[in-house]
Amino acid sequence: MNGSSADSVLLRASGVTKRFPGVVANDNITLDVRRARVHCLLGENGAGKSTLADLFYGVHEPDEGVIELRGEPIHMVSPRDAIAAGIGMVRQHFELVTPMSVLENVVIGTRGEAKVDLRAARDRLRELCDLYGVEVDLDTPVGDLAVGQQQWVEILKALYLGCEVLILDEPTAVLTPEGIERLFATLRRMASEGLTIVLITHKLHEVMEISDDVTVLRRGRVVRTSLTSEVTMADLTRMMVGRDVDLAIDVAETPRGDLVLDVSGLDVATESGRGSLKQVSLRVHEREILGIAGVSGNGQDALFDVLVGMRSADSGRIVVDARDVAELSPAGRLDIGIASVPADRIHQGLMMDFRISENLILGRQRSERFGRRGWLNQKGIGEFADDSFAAFEIAAPSPAHVTRVLSGGNLQKIVMARELAGQPRLLVVHQPTRGLDIGATEYVRRRLVEERDRGAAILLISEDLDELLNLSSRIAVMFDGRIVGEVDRRDATIDRIGLWMAGVSDTPGEALA
Amino acid sequence: MNTDVPTTPGPSSGSLLRRSGWRLEKRLEVKPWHEVVTLVGAFIVGLAICSILIAASDKSVVDSYRALFDGAFGSRRAVYETLVQATPLIFTGLAAAFAFRARVWNIGGEGQFFAGAMGAFFVSNLWHAHLPRGVMVPVLFIAAAAAGALWASIAGLLKARYDTNEIITTVMLNFIILLILSYLLGDLWRSPDTFYFQTVTLPESAHLPLIVDGTRLHWGFGIAVAMAVVVHVVLRRTALGYEVRGVGINRTAGSYKGISVPRVTVLVMAISGALAGLAGAAEFSGIHHRLQLDISNNFGFVGIIIALIGRLHPAGVVVSAIAFGALVNGAVTMQIQTGIPAALVDVIQGLSLIFVLSGAVAVRYRLQRTHTDE
């Protein structure tokens, strides 16, 4: 095949369908990836991006349709075939041998020779690093590298194996903002050197920043492939979620009620000393959301834990409805109406191998509603599960299914359904929308506002400033275990909060850190 | 139902094996019948490999396995004896399964078995002359359960309070109880009319009734099966069972939602110990009627294997205990008829366990025919 525009198409999916039990992950997908360009696959969680990438990389085979490379259909049974054909991929979970050095990890994938010429490999790797501006010490054990650095090792592996197409699955999830900048700069350089990049993401601004082409996926289908220069973020959002989503929820101010949570002079020392609390005082009233902003690691985890009873304070008082709760266990705090949504829902919030209906009652398995004298009330549990499914639009085959099969958004809905069911007085929420797609994010935020309007006092710990500015009545900023500033939402600006988050006080004469 | 059985986590994803035309793919859901096929398959593979051993010693594989089967199920009497062999294994298997469901690694079933037998003997020795059989037998079972629970609780409390590794403490407690028993058998409890390390044989008022007269099949088997039902109901239908399973799945989330992990740990250890203790009572009161050092055929340890092969499910425990009871029983016949050492049965047990455990991982994948263009 010579000439014409087809020549620039390097990788193509043509009518590709992939089914898993109960779901069509990819439904008749047709898509062209052109040579030496950065092509983003954009979609919400569960839209089928990773499945499509797995099909390109030979992890799965399409049930229908074909993958074409350079105009020829290719048949891949495993990633080995993909690598041999010149397709490389950096998956979300790295496949590295941590005690071995960077160099060893890179050459481990080469095959066919009994003895590896390490010196030649080192020279070749150096060349690659220089060519693309990658900075990694080749002799460091991979286990000693930060996660962001490990990702570079994965990228080097793919390059070393001679890939022409490099697929990256959500590579920015593990990176700091500077790390993302570096990655994007390198990806651009690679594209200009003739490499073809396929980048999977659900973050709109990344698409706008890095890509030449963008394909939006929704529910396993291609919505549209466009030149990035010809679409706006609003267009992409519409395509991703199938309707206009205004992430900024209309939060009408309501007059706050009585004082619910009164924390004063709280000191909590952590074992490592990192993330401890120092003289934290804060108050949350009925019908009020107090937002806690801060860069992660500045005491948010300890604050959450000490409020739900997983940690005890060294000094200070935690008063809820005029009652000192310091001595109450997590169970005791649940009983007096303190509900919580933890940051890490999979490890702190849910039993992944429980049935969904069982997770919905976690913490209340001995309550009157769900049991009597130690026996579980199956009927009550079933009814509550049905109610929760309806009220929270949980998308799962049935409450009897194991929780593990659900997507992130549905997992969070289960946690929310459980925590809100008791109409809590105080709701402590930590990173409620982290990792969720736009639809679920909007849903969770709306629910929080509804809870506030019902009369709950809400403490919202978040690293998402937009979220805090949108939802909170007041925002307090944590830095190094202290509250370094508090501001009414009306007076809050990103700049001011940003300075506080960086540890700069605007009180004259006071130095922080 | 299979979903709440803790399983060995498989590799994260992707294909493991590449052969032309076939590939392994991860299953999204493992159904109960997959597990059953795995169990039966593992057992058959175990037998198949052992047939190589048999063939290597110039014996007929068919004859040997026929003798094994006849010994286990060939006659009514053989079946009864198989159930006799299975009885203590059901108890100790349940003991291990219950603890393992909470990820409490009770390796002390053997010691708790002896604690139970000692508790049973102690009350029987004290009261057999004063109590009718209908009271004495329940009392000795309760005493055995209490003794097993108490002995296991030492490890449970150490774990709950000081986070001591329960694997080490339970194993050490096994040695300690045996040494205590040796001491008692050599001294306080030794039968006056014998030179051996054994107690007096107790009269019928302390004997468990037989299910079938003229055989050794005693009501311990019935109690064991009943306990399997009880364990299942507790796990599925009670708040305690919910918490036990929860602690086994994710103790961090459990404590965030108010489950007291130390409390559950102590309870689980005690209940597990009580179940193992019942095995001791059943063997003492159903078979031996006296204490000596060899009343356990490694029941506590084999119970761990039974529990794992039974996928920590009470029904699975009963089935695999009967299967191994059959092996032990049939092995005797096989040895007599063909001269193959009964130790071969241990090999079958071990191999089956290995294949069940690898099968537990394998069952999470499916073999799929890949598409070819021709």
Interface residues (C-beta under 8 A of the other chain):
Chain A: F20 P21 G22 V59 H60 E61 P62 P73 H75 V77 S78 P79 R80 H93 V308 M310 S329 P330 A331 G332 R333 L334 S340 P342 H347 Q348 G349 L350 M351 M352 D353 F354 R355 E358 L362 G363 Q365 R366 G371 G374 W375 L376 Q378 V402 V405
Chain B: T3 D4 P6 S12 S13 G14 S15 R18 S20 R23 E25 R27 L28 E29 R237 T238 A239 L240 Y242 E243 R245 G246 I249 N250 T252 A253 G254 S255 Y256 K257 G258 I259 S260 T370 H371 T372 D373
